[in-house]
Amino acid sequence: MSAQSVCKGCGQPIWGNYLTAMNASWHPEHFVCAACGRPITEAHFSQRQDLPYHVDCYNNTFLPRCAYCARPLVEEHLVDPWGTHYCKKHQNQFPRCAYCGRMVPPQDQEANAEDVRCPICRSSAIESADDARPIFKKLIQWVSSQGLRYNNLPLSLELCGHAKLAYYLNEHGQTHSLGATMSKTYSLDGRVVRSEVTGVAVLLGLPSILFQGVTVHELGHVWLIVHGMQDLPSWAEEGFCELLSYRYYKELNTPESLYHATHIERNPDPTYGEGFRRIRARADAIGFSRFVDVLQTTKRLP
């Protein structure tokens, strides 16, 4: 005599119709979805922790959702550097934030903005001198802690738009630069006898972390000018200033700062990216403090 089948759902003997699933027997009305509680009548179902689910219920309950259309991500999908999951079809559908690379759908876009900014970058944007002033003071102190001092030079900071930055950089049209260091050079008989820093300018509206990194970069230029190191090749000058920003970002060690540090590491630009990698290699070989000392003393790359 064969043993009586017992329903796994209710624990009672099965006398009539039944189904088998998950290595057990069930009354049809007791094989129910753990999410919605309704019987599962389809041939295909999903499992999680030994519980059955309708396929749709499982997808809606457990799968990540696209950040832009909110649909469960059943098929292959993409993840941006910030951990945002989204459908592949959206990859080129929306513009990207100029500062963090996140996509910005229409409902999050600003009207008449110079640059595309996502809500996250806007939330920490430096929009006024009052926002910038205390941060600027702390950044000067940080740069000084790295061995770069300015002989008590009074430093000023200006926040401005792309057009003003282009003017300061002697560039035509709208510049893609985020900062500029202004200086005057005095010559005698064709020979430079003195250079004087007149100010630092940074693009208005940068998110706070990026504003800090750009400002540190410009303070690197200030230090080079103050100490008469203006004959360095452009890759070395920009590479040194990028290294300074990189060190600052790594020290902050936040998701935002590490994103910008990675951008510096991977920058393919022959001046900024390759310059950073060459200067970093030299600084790593002898230590950053020693690198700064030798550079200041000899006016040449170690």
C-alpha positions as CSV (number, residue, x, y, z in Angstrom):
1,M,0.0,0.0,0.0
2,S,1.5,3.3,-1.1
3,A,1.9,6.2,1.4
4,Q,-0.8,8.9,1.2
5,S,0.5,12.1,-0.4
6,V,0.4,15.1,1.9
7,C,0.0,18.7,0.6
8,K,3.0,20.8,1.5
9,G,0.8,23.9,1.7
10,C,-1.7,22.7,4.3
11,G,-0.2,19.5,5.7
12,Q,-3.4,17.5,4.9
13,P,-3.7,14.3,2.8
14,I,-4.4,14.7,-0.8
15,W,-7.4,12.7,-2.1
16,G,-8.2,14.3,-5.4
17,N,-6.4,16.4,-7.9
18,Y,-2.9,17.5,-7.0
19,L,0.2,19.0,-8.6
20,T,3.9,18.4,-8.0
21,A,6.4,21.3,-7.7
22,M,9.5,22.0,-5.8
23,N,10.0,18.3,-4.9
24,A,6.6,18.2,-3.1
25,S,2.9,17.6,-3.7
26,W,0.2,20.3,-3.4
27,H,-3.5,20.9,-3.5
28,P,-3.8,23.1,-6.5
29,E,-5.4,25.8,-4.5
30,H,-2.6,25.7,-1.9
31,F,0.3,26.2,-4.3
32,V,0.2,30.0,-4.0
33,C,2.5,32.9,-4.7
34,A,4.4,34.1,-1.7
35,A,4.0,37.7,-2.9
36,C,0.3,38.0,-3.9
37,G,-1.2,34.9,-2.2
38,R,-3.0,33.8,-5.4
39,P,-2.7,30.2,-6.8
40,I,0.1,29.7,-9.3
41,T,-1.5,28.0,-12.4
42,E,1.2,28.8,-14.9
43,A,3.7,26.2,-16.0
44,H,6.6,28.5,-15.2
45,F,7.2,30.1,-11.8
46,S,10.1,31.6,-9.8
47,Q,11.6,30.5,-6.5
48,R,13.3,32.4,-3.7
49,Q,14.3,30.9,-0.4
50,D,12.1,27.8,-1.1
51,L,9.1,29.9,-1.7
52,P,7.2,30.0,-5.1
53,Y,6.3,33.2,-6.9
54,H,4.5,34.2,-10.1
55,V,7.1,35.3,-12.5
56,D,5.7,38.8,-12.7
57,C,5.4,39.0,-8.9
58,Y,9.0,37.9,-8.5
59,N,10.2,40.4,-11.0
60,N,8.2,43.2,-9.4
61,T,9.3,42.3,-5.9
62,F,13.0,41.4,-6.2
63,L,14.5,42.7,-9.4
64,P,16.1,46.1,-9.5
65,R,14.1,48.7,-11.4
66,C,15.2,51.1,-14.1
67,A,15.9,54.5,-12.6
68,Y,14.3,56.2,-15.6
69,C,11.2,54.1,-16.5
70,A,10.8,52.2,-13.2
71,R,10.3,48.8,-15.1
72,P,11.8,45.7,-13.5
73,L,15.2,44.9,-15.1
74,V,14.5,41.4,-16.4
75,E,16.9,41.4,-19.3
76,E,20.5,42.6,-19.6
77,H,20.8,46.2,-18.3
78,L,23.5,48.8,-17.6
79,V,24.8,50.3,-14.4
80,D,26.6,53.6,-14.2
81,P,29.6,54.4,-12.0
82,W,27.2,55.6,-9.3
83,G,25.4,52.2,-9.1
84,T,22.3,53.4,-11.0
85,H,20.6,50.6,-12.9
86,Y,18.8,51.3,-16.2
87,C,17.5,49.8,-19.4
88,K,20.0,49.6,-22.3
89,K,17.5,51.5,-24.5
90,H,18.0,54.7,-22.3
91,Q,21.8,54.7,-22.9
92,N,21.7,57.6,-25.4
93,Q,18.2,58.8,-24.7
94,F,19.0,61.6,-22.2
95,P,21.8,64.1,-21.9
96,R,24.4,63.5,-19.2
97,C,25.4,65.7,-16.3
98,A,28.4,67.7,-17.3
99,Y,30.0,67.1,-13.9
100,C,29.2,63.5,-12.8
101,G,28.1,61.8,-15.9
102,R,24.6,60.8,-14.6
103,M,21.8,60.9,-17.2
104,V,19.4,63.7,-16.7
105,P,15.8,63.0,-18.0
106,P,13.6,65.9,-19.1
107,Q,11.8,66.3,-15.7
108,D,15.2,66.9,-14.0
109,Q,16.6,69.3,-16.5
110,E,17.1,73.1,-15.8
111,A,15.7,75.6,-18.2
112,N,18.2,77.9,-19.9
113,A,21.2,76.4,-18.1
114,E,24.7,76.7,-19.6
115,D,25.5,73.2,-18.6
116,V,23.4,70.1,-18.0
117,R,23.4,69.4,-14.2
118,C,21.7,66.5,-12.4
119,P,19.7,67.2,-9.2
120,I,22.5,65.7,-7.1
121,C,25.1,68.1,-8.4
122,R,22.8,71.0,-8.2
123,S,22.0,70.3,-4.6
124,S,25.6,71.0,-3.5
125,A,26.4,73.7,-6.2
126,I,28.6,76.6,-5.2
127,E,26.5,79.6,-6.4
128,S,27.8,82.6,-4.5
129,A,30.9,84.1,-2.9
130,D,29.4,83.4,0.5
131,D,29.2,79.7,-0.4
132,A,32.8,79.7,-1.7
133,R,34.7,81.9,0.8
134,P,35.0,79.5,3.8
135,I,35.8,76.5,1.5
136,F,38.4,78.5,-0.3
137,K,40.1,79.4,3.0
138,K,40.2,75.7,4.0
139,L,41.6,74.7,0.6
140,I,44.5,77.2,1.0
141,Q,45.2,75.6,4.4
142,W,45.2,72.1,2.9
143,V,47.5,73.0,0.1
144,S,49.9,74.6,2.6
145,S,49.8,71.3,4.5
146,Q,51.2,69.6,1.4
147,G,54.3,71.8,1.5
148,L,53.0,74.5,-0.9
149,R,53.2,77.9,0.6
150,Y,52.5,81.3,-0.8
151,N,54.6,83.7,1.2
152,N,51.5,85.3,2.8
153,L,50.2,86.3,-0.7
154,P,46.6,87.5,-0.4
155,L,44.6,85.3,-2.7
156,S,41.2,86.2,-4.1
157,L,38.6,84.0,-5.7
158,E,36.1,84.9,-8.4
159,L,33.1,82.8,-9.5
160,C,32.2,83.4,-13.1
161,G,30.6,81.9,-16.2
162,H,32.1,80.2,-19.2
163,A,32.5,83.4,-21.2
164,K,34.5,85.1,-18.5
165,L,36.7,82.1,-18.0
166,A,37.4,82.0,-21.7
167,Y,38.4,85.7,-21.5
168,Y,40.8,85.0,-18.6
169,L,42.3,82.0,-20.5
170,N,42.5,83.9,-23.8
171,E,40.4,81.3,-25.5
172,H,37.9,82.1,-28.2
173,G,34.3,80.9,-27.8
174,Q,33.0,79.0,-24.8
175,T,35.7,77.3,-22.9
176,H,35.4,73.8,-21.4
177,S,37.8,74.7,-18.7
178,L,36.5,74.9,-15.1
179,G,39.1,77.3,-13.6
180,A,41.7,79.8,-14.4
181,T,44.7,81.5,-12.6
182,M,45.2,85.1,-13.6
183,S,48.7,86.6,-13.4
184,K,50.8,89.5,-14.8
185,T,54.3,89.1,-16.1
186,Y,56.9,91.9,-16.0
187,S,59.8,91.8,-18.4
188,L,63.0,93.7,-18.8
189,D,64.9,93.6,-22.1
190,G,62.8,90.6,-23.1
191,R,63.6,88.7,-19.9
192,V,60.9,87.9,-17.4
193,V,61.9,89.5,-14.1
194,R,58.7,89.1,-12.0
195,S,55.3,87.4,-12.2
196,E,52.4,88.4,-10.0
197,V,49.2,86.5,-9.3
198,T,46.1,88.6,-9.6
199,G,43.4,86.1,-8.8
200,V,41.8,82.6,-9.2
201,A,38.6,82.1,-11.1
202,V,36.3,79.1,-10.9
203,L,33.2,78.3,-12.9
204,L,30.0,79.3,-11.1
205,G,27.7,76.5,-10.1
206,L,30.1,73.5,-9.8
207,P,29.1,70.8,-7.3
208,S,31.0,71.3,-4.1
209,I,33.4,68.4,-4.4
210,L,34.3,69.3,-8.0
211,F,34.6,73.0,-7.0
212,Q,37.2,72.0,-4.3
213,G,39.2,69.9,-6.7
214,V,39.3,72.6,-9.4
215,T,40.3,75.2,-6.9
216,V,43.1,73.0,-5.5
217,H,44.3,72.6,-9.2
218,E,44.4,76.4,-9.6
219,L,46.2,76.9,-6.3
220,G,48.9,74.6,-7.7
221,H,49.3,77.0,-10.6
222,V,49.5,79.9,-8.1
223,W,52.3,78.2,-6.2
224,L,54.2,77.5,-9.4
225,I,53.9,81.2,-10.4
226,V,54.8,82.5,-7.0
227,H,58.0,80.5,-6.9
228,G,59.0,81.3,-10.5
229,M,58.4,77.9,-12.1
230,Q,56.8,79.1,-15.3
231,D,59.2,77.5,-17.7
232,L,57.9,73.9,-17.1
233,P,56.5,72.2,-20.2
234,S,52.7,72.4,-20.2
235,W,52.3,68.6,-19.5
236,A,54.4,69.0,-16.4
237,E,52.6,72.1,-15.1
238,E,49.1,70.7,-15.6
239,G,50.2,67.2,-14.5
240,F,51.5,68.7,-11.2
241,C,48.3,70.6,-10.6
242,E,46.2,67.5,-11.4
243,L,48.3,65.5,-9.0
244,L,47.5,68.0,-6.3
245,S,43.8,67.7,-7.0
246,Y,44.1,63.9,-7.1
247,R,45.7,63.8,-3.7
248,Y,43.0,66.0,-2.3
249,Y,40.2,63.8,-3.8
250,K,41.8,60.6,-2.5
251,E,42.2,62.1,1.0
252,L,38.5,63.0,1.1
253,N,37.6,59.4,0.1
254,T,34.0,60.0,-0.7
255,P,32.1,58.4,-3.6
256,E,32.1,61.8,-5.4
257,S,35.7,62.5,-4.7
258,L,36.8,59.0,-5.8
259,Y,34.8,59.4,-9.0
260,H,36.8,62.6,-9.9
261,A,40.1,60.9,-8.8
262,T,39.3,58.0,-11.2
263,H,38.6,60.5,-14.0
264,I,42.0,62.1,-13.5
265,E,43.7,58.6,-13.5
266,R,42.0,57.7,-16.8
267,N,42.0,61.0,-18.6
268,P,43.4,60.3,-22.1
269,D,44.4,64.0,-22.7
270,P,48.1,64.2,-23.5
271,T,48.6,67.2,-21.4
272,Y,46.3,66.7,-18.4
273,G,46.0,62.9,-18.3
274,E,49.5,61.8,-19.5
275,G,51.0,64.8,-17.7
276,F,49.4,63.6,-14.4
277,R,50.6,60.0,-14.9
278,R,54.2,61.1,-15.6
279,I,54.4,63.5,-12.7
280,R,52.7,61.0,-10.4
281,A,55.3,58.4,-11.3
282,R,58.2,60.8,-10.5
283,A,56.6,61.9,-7.2
284,D,55.9,58.4,-6.2
285,A,59.5,57.5,-6.8
286,I,60.9,60.0,-4.3
287,G,57.9,60.9,-2.2
288,F,55.6,63.9,-2.7
289,S,57.3,66.1,-0.1
290,R,60.7,65.5,-1.5
291,F,59.3,66.2,-5.0
292,V,58.0,69.5,-4.0
293,D,61.2,70.5,-2.2
294,V,63.4,69.7,-5.2
295,L,61.0,71.4,-7.6
296,Q,61.0,74.6,-5.5
297,T,64.7,74.6,-5.0
298,T,65.9,73.8,-8.5
299,K,62.9,75.1,-10.5
300,R,63.2,71.9,-12.5
301,L,61.5,68.5,-12.4
302,P,63.2,65.9,-10.2
